[in-house]
Amino acid sequence: MKNIKILVSTTLVLTAIGCTKLDETLQGNLTPAQVATPGGGNNAALLRGIYNSMRASYQGQERVFALGELPGDAAIVPTRGGDWDDNGAWRVLHSHAWDAENQYIRNAYNDLSGTLFAATDFLQYSPTPQQAAEARFLRAFTMFDILDGWDQVAYREPGENTLQASKVRKGTEALDYIIAEINAILPQLPARGPIGANQDAAKVLLMKCYLNKGAIANRAAPTFAAADMAQVITLADQVIN
């Protein structure tokens, strides 16, 4: 009899808990205006998430570093055991024998594109001028590496319907956009700082743009204008001094 009472009591408790009414909205989401409100979200946290998303692309050796260095002679992956060579995966990059299914190329592209999208999407949530400038810098930063690796950059406008095909900028058009973006956001970035995007970082990215402008315009037979090289020197002097 005692066991029956315990069983009945337990059943009643579980039934009471299980009958809680949940008002859940299917596929509910926050509006851009709600994100900045106390209960809706936090732009500082969203911006930090964009920075954190760059770890996959830049902290390891399997993404941007591998694609930038291993196809040439700037770096090698030595073979010192049964697993260090990863079954020849790195030799594929060094010998330029990759195909469209190469996992390292695909993963690098996906991770860079993820940061690009996150930075663009952030701009619809009414960030402060500095927050917007930082997001646009991170977007330009990843755009440059995508352009460098694939000669084209898929992009969207903030808040654009993701069911629609993205637009694409190629070659010089994409580089000109990146340069214009950096110049536009420079005044809103902090001059210097131990972390985060700042004016020195933006100027270094501009230097890379001008250094590679000739190669982006003509990868088979690049030429480098004296005016572009002068820009590099001017920007470098500003960063150093």
MOTARA-V91720 format. One record per pair of residues at least 6 apart in sequence whose ideal C-beta (glycine too) atoms are under 6 Angstrom apart, sorted by the first residue. I is the first residue (numbers start at 0). GAP is how many residues later the second one is. Records with the same first field share a line. If there is no record, write none. Layout:
I=GAP / GAP
This chain:
29=10
31=92 / 93
33=6
34=6 / 90
35=7 / 90
42=82 / 84 / 88
45=76
46=84
49=68 / 69 / 88
52=61 / 62 / 65
53=61
55=55
56=6 / 7 / 54 / 55
57=6
61=42
62=45 / 48
63=81
65=38
66=41 / 82
68=6
69=20 / 23 / 24
70=22
76=13
78=6
91=6
111=30 / 33 / 34
114=27
115=23 / 26
118=16 / 19 / 20
119=19 / 36 / 38
121=13
122=12 / 35
123=34 / 35
128=59
129=58
132=52 / 55 / 56
133=63
135=45 / 49
136=48 / 60 / 65
139=38 / 41 / 42
142=10 / 35
143=34
145=7
146=6 / 27
151=16 / 18
152=16 / 21
153=12 / 14
154=12
155=10
168=8
170=45
171=45
174=34 / 41
177=31
178=30
181=20 / 23 / 24
185=13 / 16
188=8 / 9 / 10 / 13
189=8
190=8
191=6 / 8
199=39
202=32 / 35 / 36
205=29
206=25 / 28
209=18 / 21 / 22
210=21
212=15
213=8 / 9 / 10
214=7
